[in-house]
Amino acid sequence: MTMRQGSLLVVILFVGCVRGSRPEPVPVEDDRSIVFPSFSDADVAEVQPSQRPYVLEGALLQALMVATQDFLPPTSKDVPCQHRPEAQRYQVLRRDDLYFIHISEDPTVCGKTYPSLDSGAWYAIGRDGRIRRRVLDGMPDAPVDALTDGMEAPRRM
């Protein structure tokens, strides 16, 4: 094996390891017929696992993982605090075969008072793990932030 072939082999192995460390991206369907449900902070129940156990069905956990992996960068020591999974709040509601998930920054985790502008995302994910619709905060048809007026249907342009 020549030096050039050996270098090429090392590069191929490295790329394969890097590629293997992150799942393939899930395609986003952007089904605009899906309307995000409305619920306010008064409707939200906070999970308190220190007080009693909770059961999460596998499809819900899968939907949360798909949304988190799509929205946030891969976890590493170089990722800023506000872009880490533990610095987010996750609101979830299931209707029929869709999980509606809102991910928003929790500024208190990183010692901040206010979240960054447009730091959240809305997802509609099927029980099969497919992203049926994704709307980032600040996009023209994004719902109003859940921390202000509650989840509302996306504005139509």
Residue, then its C-alpha position, 0 to 999 in steps of 0.5 A: m500500500t502506498m502512502r497516498q492509498g494509506s491516507l485515502l483509507v484513513v480519510i474514508l474511515f474518519v468520514g465514516c466514523v463522523r457520518g456514523s455518529r449522527p443519524e441521517p436527517v429526517p425529511v420534512e414534508d411541510d404539510r401545510s394542511i396541518v394546523f398546530p393546536s392551541f393551548s396556553d400555559a394554563d393548560v400545560a401540565e409539567v412533568q415532575p418525575s421527582q414526585r412520581p413516575y411517568v410513562l412515555e410511550g415509545a412513539l412519543l419518545q421517538a418524536l421528541m428525539v426526531a424533533t430535538q435532533d432536527f432542531l439542535p446541533p449535535t451535542s459536543k463540548d463546543v456547543p453553547c449552553q443555549h443550544r443544548p437539549e437540557a436548555q430547552r423546554y418541550q411541550v407535547l400534545r398528541r392528536d390522533d396520529l400526530y405529535f405536536i411539539h414546541i421546543s423553546e429555549d429555557p434561559t434560566v438553565c444558562g443563567k440568562t433572564y430572556p431567551s434569544l429571539d426566534s429560538g424555538a420551533w414547532y413540529a408535527i411528527g407522525r407516529d412513524g417518526r416522520i416530520r410532517r411539518r416544521v415551522l421555526d419561530g420567526m417564520p412568516d407562518a409560525p404560531v405565536d410563542a407559547l410563553t406569550d399568548g399560548m399556542e395558536a394556529p399558524r398565521r396564513m400568508 
